[in-house]
Amino acid sequence: MHKDHATSNAVYGLGLIGAAVYYIQNATSFVDGLLGVLKALVWPAFLVHKVLEFLQM
């Protein structure tokens, strides 16, 4: 059984691009920009962490 995950892949891809642009624009050095690209790859983990942190109150 094969399911099409095109929608979730598109959302992740747009989020990846948006996060990379955000982190690179706010970088003050090349190393910060490079770390920003790496952070952009795992942006869903940051999102889930912040949501769970918020829900704990």
N, C-alpha and C positions, 0 to 999 in steps of 0.2 A: 504494500500500500504506500503510495507516494503522495505527499501533500505539498502544495505549492506555498512557499513562504515568501513570495515576492513582496508583499506589503510590509512585512516585518523587516525584510532586508532593506527595503527602500527607506523606511523610517530610521533604521540604524545608520545607513549610509549618509542620509541628510544630517543626522545628529553628529556623525563623525566629522563631516565637513564643517558644520557650524562650530563644533567644539574646537577643531583645529584652527579655524579662523580666529575665534575668540582668544585662545591661548597664545597664538602667534602675535596678534595685535597688541596684547598686553605684556609681551615679553620685553625685557629690558636688555637682554643679551642673547647671543646665539645659543648658549646652553639652556636658557629659559625657553627659548623657542623650540629647541629639540625636546626638552621635557614636556612641553605643551603638546607636541605631536604624539608623544607616547601616552600622555594623559587622555588625549582625544580617542585613542584606541580603546580605552576602558571606561569611557564616560558613563555607560549604564551602571557600573559599580558605584561611581560617585553619586549618581542620582538615587539609587536604592539606599545607599548609606544615609544621605541627607533626609530622605523621606522617613526612614526608620528612626533616625535621630529626632525628627520633628514629632513623630507619633508617640514617642516615649514621654514627652513633656516632663 
